[in-house]
Amino acid sequence: MAQENPIIIANLSLKSAISAGIKIFQMEINKSRIAVNKIKLSALIFTTALSYLYFTGSVDNSLTASDTAAIKKLNIGNQCSDTSTFNKEIYCIKEIQSSLQATVADYRCPTLGTKIEPMEFLQRGYGCCYDRARFIEKTLRSHGFKTRHVAIFHKHENYGILSIFVRKIASHAASEVLTKKGWMGVDSNEQFILLTKSGNPLTYSKFQEIIEQIAEPKPQATLFQHKLIFIYGLYSRHGMFHGWKIPAPEFVLSELRYNFMPN
């Protein structure tokens, strides 16, 4: 019987090994391409989602000519002409709060989809916390104050932090204003600001910790008797108050950072 040439066998084995190696290399390249394409697709989806949220949910916080006209109707006069000291700041803030509550005494909430801006609020003749907080914030900014919007939710024992996604969970809209001594809560419905008995300002996220130290009048709404969740910069969960009226959260991006850096 003729013997097989070992050289031929070796060459065949080498060719098979090279061919197998090339196939494996090509498979890895294809896997890498698929992985890269998945990353690109994920990045595209993420970017699109962020763009959607930003352009449809971003609330315009600028003061318009209509806002200025509405603010004049509060007849605040010279009460805010001088805010050079902390006490004068407090006087101005209280005047804005009380003037708004006296101007529109009907606290009914408008239907979903109603435009929430100062002039529309005055013309409508009624409105609840989110109308009033919006008006207070714009009025304060018109007098040189820095403000931030705070959404407040009942932290239900059954849902915890997920309470913010539960429909009809008790909620509230309020404001905080930066004074010479720090950020201070200003309520939209009730006639209170968050000051300690010693005259120091408090934020909404802190007042429950030392509620016994808060100066009168204190918060009376039932909501404030529960555990609460505070979200700065969130103007609505449903997207029906400002702008595009598209179902997405409405927010001011520059205010969202206060959820991570409250001071």
C-alpha positions in Angstrom: 0.0 0.0 0.0 1.3 3.5 -0.9 2.1 5.7 2.1 0.6 9.2 2.3 3.1 12.0 1.9 3.5 13.6 5.3 4.2 17.0 3.7 0.9 17.0 1.8 -0.9 16.1 5.0 0.8 18.9 6.8 -0.1 21.4 4.1 -3.7 20.3 4.1 -3.9 20.6 7.9 -2.3 24.1 7.8 -4.8 25.2 5.1 -7.7 23.9 7.2 -6.4 25.7 10.2 -5.9 28.9 8.3 -9.4 28.6 6.8 -11.0 28.0 10.2 -9.1 30.9 11.6 -10.3 33.2 8.9 -13.9 32.1 9.4 -13.6 32.7 13.2 -12.1 36.1 12.6 -14.9 37.0 10.1 -17.5 35.9 12.7 -16.0 38.0 15.4 -15.9 41.0 13.0 -19.6 40.5 12.2 -20.4 40.2 16.0 -18.5 43.5 16.6 -20.4 45.2 13.8 -23.7 44.0 15.3 -22.6 45.2 18.7 -21.6 48.6 17.3 -24.9 48.9 15.4 -26.8 48.1 18.6 -24.8 50.8 20.5 -25.5 53.3 17.7 -29.2 52.4 17.7 -29.4 52.7 21.5 -27.6 56.1 21.4 -30.0 57.3 18.8 -33.1 56.2 20.8 -31.6 57.8 23.9 -30.8 61.0 22.2 -34.2 61.1 20.5 -36.0 60.5 23.8 -34.0 63.3 25.5 -34.6 65.7 22.7 -38.3 64.9 22.8 -38.5 65.5 26.5 -36.5 68.7 26.3 -38.3 70.3 23.4 -41.8 69.2 24.4 -41.4 69.4 28.2 -39.2 72.4 28.7 -41.1 75.3 30.3 -40.4 78.8 29.2 -39.6 80.8 32.4 -39.1 84.2 30.8 -41.1 87.2 31.7 -43.4 88.3 28.9 -45.2 91.6 28.2 -48.4 89.8 29.2 -46.8 88.8 32.5 -45.7 92.3 33.3 -49.2 93.6 32.6 -50.7 91.0 34.9 -48.1 91.7 37.7 -49.1 95.4 37.6 -52.7 94.4 38.3 -51.7 93.1 41.7 -51.1 96.8 42.8 -48.1 96.0 44.9 -47.0 99.6 44.6 -43.8 100.5 46.5 -43.8 97.6 48.9 -41.1 95.9 46.9 -39.2 99.0 45.8 -36.5 98.4 48.5 -35.3 94.9 49.2 -31.9 95.8 50.5 -32.3 93.9 53.8 -33.6 90.5 54.8 -36.6 92.1 56.7 -37.5 94.2 53.6 -37.3 91.1 51.4 -39.7 89.3 53.8 -42.1 92.3 53.7 -42.0 92.3 49.9 -42.6 88.5 49.6 -45.5 88.6 52.0 -47.0 91.5 50.1 -46.9 89.6 46.8 -48.4 86.5 48.4 -51.2 88.3 50.1 -52.0 90.6 47.1 -52.4 87.6 44.8 -54.6 85.7 47.3 -56.8 88.8 47.7 -57.0 89.5 43.9 -58.2 86.0 43.1 -60.1 84.4 46.0 -61.6 81.5 44.0 -59.4 78.5 44.5 -61.1 76.2 42.0 -58.7 74.3 39.7 -59.0 74.8 35.9 -59.6 71.9 33.6 -56.7 69.9 32.3 -55.2 71.6 29.2 -55.9 75.1 30.4 -53.0 77.5 29.9 -51.3 78.2 33.3 -49.9 81.8 33.0 -50.6 84.9 35.1 -52.8 86.9 32.7 -54.9 83.8 31.8 -55.3 83.2 35.6 -56.5 86.8 36.2 -58.9 86.7 33.2 -60.3 83.3 34.3 -60.9 84.6 37.8 -60.1 81.3 39.6 -57.2 78.9 39.9 -55.4 76.6 42.4 -51.9 76.0 43.6 -50.1 75.7 40.2 -51.7 78.9 38.9 -50.7 80.8 42.0 -47.2 79.4 42.3 -46.5 80.4 38.7 -47.8 83.9 39.3 -45.9 84.3 42.6 -42.6 83.1 41.0 -42.9 85.4 38.0 -43.8 88.4 40.3 -40.8 87.7 42.6 -38.4 87.4 39.6 -39.8 90.7 38.2 -38.6 92.3 41.5 -35.1 90.8 41.3 -35.5 87.6 43.3 -34.3 84.2 42.2 -37.0 81.5 42.5 -37.5 77.8 42.0 -40.6 75.8 41.6 -41.3 72.8 43.9 -43.8 70.0 43.3 -44.9 68.3 46.4 -46.4 64.8 46.6 -47.9 62.6 49.3 -45.4 59.8 49.9 -48.0 57.0 50.2 -47.0 54.1 52.4 -48.0 51.6 49.7 -46.0 53.2 46.9 -43.1 55.1 48.5 -41.1 57.1 45.9 -43.3 55.7 43.1 -46.2 57.8 44.5 -45.3 60.5 42.0 -46.5 58.2 39.2 -49.8 57.4 40.9 -52.8 59.2 39.4 -54.9 61.3 41.9 -52.2 61.1 44.6 -52.4 64.2 46.8 -50.1 66.9 45.4 -49.3 70.6 45.7 -47.3 73.3 43.8 -45.4 75.9 45.7 -42.4 78.1 45.4 -39.0 78.8 47.0 -37.3 82.2 46.9 -33.6 83.0 47.5 -33.3 85.5 50.3 -30.2 87.1 51.8 -30.3 84.3 54.4 -31.0 81.4 52.0 -33.8 79.7 50.2 -37.3 80.0 51.8 -40.6 78.3 51.0 -43.5 80.5 49.9 -46.9 78.8 49.8 -49.3 79.3 46.9 -52.6 78.7 48.6 -52.1 79.5 52.3 -50.8 82.6 54.0 -47.5 81.2 55.2 -43.9 81.5 54.4 -41.3 79.1 55.9 -39.5 81.0 58.7 -38.3 79.7 62.0 -39.3 81.4 65.2 -35.8 82.8 65.3 -36.3 84.4 61.8 -34.3 82.0 59.6 -35.7 80.8 56.3 -36.5 77.1 55.6 -37.0 75.1 52.5 -40.0 72.8 52.0 -37.7 69.7 52.1 -36.5 70.7 55.6 -39.4 72.2 57.4 -41.0 68.9 58.5 -37.8 68.0 60.4 -38.2 71.0 62.7 -41.9 71.8 62.3 -42.2 72.8 66.0 -39.8 75.6 65.3 -41.7 77.2 62.5 -43.2 80.6 63.1 -46.9 81.2 62.8 -48.9 80.8 60.7 -48.0 77.2 60.1 -49.1 75.0 57.1 -52.7 73.8 57.7 -53.4 71.6 54.6 -53.8 67.9 55.4 -51.1 67.1 52.9 -48.5 68.6 55.1 -49.3 66.1 57.8 -48.0 63.2 55.7 -44.6 62.1 54.5 -43.8 64.1 51.4 -41.8 63.9 48.2 -40.3 67.2 46.9 -39.2 67.7 43.3 -37.6 70.9 42.2 -38.2 72.1 38.7 -41.2 69.8 37.9 -44.1 71.9 36.7 -46.4 69.1 35.7 -46.4 65.3 35.3 -48.8 65.2 32.4 -47.6 67.9 30.0 -50.9 69.8 29.8 -50.1 73.2 31.5 -47.4 74.8 29.3 -46.1 74.6 25.7 -46.9 71.7 23.4 -49.7 69.9 25.4 -48.0 66.6 24.8 -48.1 63.8 27.4 -44.6 64.3 29.0 -43.3 65.9 32.2 -43.0 69.7 32.1 -39.9 71.1 33.7 -37.3 73.8 33.9 -33.9 72.2 33.3 -31.9 74.7 35.3 -34.1 74.0 38.4 -33.9 70.2 38.2 -30.3 70.4 39.5 -31.6 71.6 42.9 -32.8 68.0 43.5 -29.1 67.1 43.7 -27.7 70.4 45.0 -30.5 71.9 47.1 -28.5 74.9 48.3 
